[in-house]
Amino acid sequence: MSKIAQDIILRPVITEESMLGAQDKKYTFKVARDANKIEIAKAVEELFGVKVSKVNTINCLGKLRRQGTSQGYTAAWKKAIVTLTEDSKTIDFFDGMM
């Protein structure tokens, strides 16, 4: 079964560091755990109409959380940092955040 772009790109990651990267055409997204770099690049190109030059992915492990005597881990997730080509346009959503 093929995945659609909305199933791969879950949401943007809005932090100080990701906003600094957006100035260099590096955008950060939370992505599906089973998505690979090729699928992520195609999904970003389809959703935002831009050209992707490279994709870096990071598996983020869940953090240990305690409440009283019980403890557990938050959900693990995958982060992708997408770099656009020099001649590509920027992503409008991130431009409004800066």
C-alpha positions as a Markdown table, in Angstrom:
| # | Residue | x | y | z |
|---|---|---|---|---|
| 1 | Met | 0.0 | 0.0 | 0.0 |
| 2 | Ser | 1.5 | 3.3 | -1.0 |
| 3 | Lys | 1.6 | 6.2 | 1.5 |
| 4 | Ile | 0.3 | 9.7 | 0.6 |
| 5 | Ala | 2.4 | 12.8 | 1.4 |
| 6 | Gln | 0.1 | 13.7 | 4.4 |
| 7 | Asp | 0.8 | 10.3 | 6.0 |
| 8 | Ile | 4.6 | 10.9 | 5.8 |
| 9 | Ile | 5.0 | 14.5 | 6.8 |
| 10 | Leu | 3.1 | 14.7 | 10.2 |
| 11 | Arg | 3.9 | 18.3 | 11.4 |
| 12 | Pro | 6.6 | 21.0 | 11.3 |
| 13 | Val | 8.9 | 21.2 | 14.3 |
| 14 | Ile | 8.9 | 24.8 | 15.6 |
| 15 | Thr | 11.9 | 25.5 | 17.8 |
| 16 | Glu | 14.6 | 28.3 | 18.0 |
| 17 | Glu | 17.1 | 26.0 | 16.3 |
| 18 | Ser | 14.7 | 25.0 | 13.5 |
| 19 | Met | 13.9 | 28.7 | 12.8 |
| 20 | Leu | 17.6 | 29.5 | 12.5 |
| 21 | Gly | 17.9 | 26.6 | 10.0 |
| 22 | Ala | 15.0 | 27.9 | 8.0 |
| 23 | Gln | 17.0 | 31.0 | 7.1 |
| 24 | Asp | 19.5 | 28.6 | 5.3 |
| 25 | Lys | 16.6 | 26.7 | 3.6 |
| 26 | Lys | 16.8 | 23.8 | 6.1 |
| 27 | Tyr | 13.3 | 22.9 | 7.4 |
| 28 | Thr | 12.5 | 20.4 | 10.2 |
| 29 | Phe | 9.5 | 18.1 | 10.2 |
| 30 | Lys | 8.1 | 15.3 | 12.4 |
| 31 | Val | 7.7 | 12.4 | 10.0 |
| 32 | Ala | 6.3 | 8.8 | 10.1 |
| 33 | Arg | 8.7 | 6.4 | 11.8 |
| 34 | Asp | 8.7 | 4.0 | 8.8 |
| 35 | Ala | 9.4 | 6.7 | 6.2 |
| 36 | Asn | 12.7 | 6.7 | 4.4 |
| 37 | Lys | 14.7 | 9.6 | 3.0 |
| 38 | Ile | 13.4 | 9.2 | -0.6 |
| 39 | Glu | 9.8 | 9.1 | 0.5 |
| 40 | Ile | 10.3 | 12.2 | 2.7 |
| 41 | Ala | 11.9 | 14.2 | -0.1 |
| 42 | Lys | 9.0 | 13.3 | -2.5 |
| 43 | Ala | 6.4 | 14.2 | 0.1 |
| 44 | Val | 7.9 | 17.6 | 0.8 |
| 45 | Glu | 8.2 | 18.4 | -3.0 |
| 46 | Glu | 4.6 | 17.4 | -3.5 |
| 47 | Leu | 3.1 | 19.2 | -0.5 |
| 48 | Phe | 5.1 | 22.5 | -0.8 |
| 49 | Gly | 6.1 | 22.7 | -4.5 |
| 50 | Val | 9.9 | 23.0 | -3.8 |
| 51 | Lys | 13.0 | 21.2 | -4.8 |
| 52 | Val | 14.8 | 19.1 | -2.2 |
| 53 | Ser | 18.6 | 18.7 | -2.3 |
| 54 | Lys | 19.1 | 16.4 | 0.7 |
| 55 | Val | 17.3 | 14.9 | 3.7 |
| 56 | Asn | 18.8 | 14.1 | 7.1 |
| 57 | Thr | 16.8 | 11.9 | 9.5 |
| 58 | Ile | 17.1 | 11.4 | 13.3 |
| 59 | Asn | 15.3 | 8.8 | 15.4 |
| 60 | Cys | 14.3 | 10.6 | 18.7 |
| 61 | Leu | 13.8 | 8.2 | 21.6 |
| 62 | Gly | 11.1 | 8.8 | 24.1 |
| 63 | Lys | 11.9 | 10.4 | 27.4 |
| 64 | Leu | 11.4 | 8.8 | 30.8 |
| 65 | Arg | 8.5 | 10.4 | 32.7 |
| 66 | Arg | 7.4 | 9.7 | 36.3 |
| 67 | Gln | 4.2 | 10.4 | 38.0 |
| 68 | Gly | 4.1 | 9.2 | 41.6 |
| 69 | Thr | 5.3 | 5.7 | 41.8 |
| 70 | Ser | 4.7 | 4.8 | 38.2 |
| 71 | Gln | 7.0 | 5.6 | 35.3 |
| 72 | Gly | 7.1 | 5.1 | 31.6 |
| 73 | Tyr | 8.4 | 6.5 | 28.4 |
| 74 | Thr | 6.9 | 9.1 | 26.0 |
| 75 | Ala | 6.4 | 8.0 | 22.4 |
| 76 | Ala | 9.5 | 7.8 | 20.2 |
| 77 | Trp | 9.4 | 9.7 | 17.0 |
| 78 | Lys | 11.4 | 10.5 | 13.8 |
| 79 | Lys | 12.6 | 14.0 | 12.8 |
| 80 | Ala | 13.7 | 15.0 | 9.3 |
| 81 | Ile | 15.8 | 18.0 | 8.4 |
| 82 | Val | 15.1 | 18.8 | 4.7 |
| 83 | Thr | 17.6 | 21.0 | 2.8 |
| 84 | Leu | 16.2 | 22.8 | -0.3 |
| 85 | Thr | 18.2 | 23.6 | -3.5 |
| 86 | Glu | 19.6 | 27.1 | -3.9 |
| 87 | Asp | 17.2 | 28.0 | -6.8 |
| 88 | Ser | 14.2 | 26.6 | -5.0 |
| 89 | Lys | 11.6 | 28.9 | -3.4 |
| 90 | Thr | 11.1 | 28.9 | 0.4 |
| 91 | Ile | 8.2 | 27.3 | 2.3 |
| 92 | Asp | 5.6 | 29.9 | 3.0 |
| 93 | Phe | 4.5 | 28.4 | 6.3 |
| 94 | Phe | 8.0 | 28.9 | 7.9 |
| 95 | Asp | 8.3 | 32.5 | 6.4 |
| 96 | Gly | 5.3 | 33.5 | 8.4 |
| 97 | Met | 6.9 | 32.2 | 11.7 |
| 98 | Met | 10.0 | 34.3 | 11.4 |
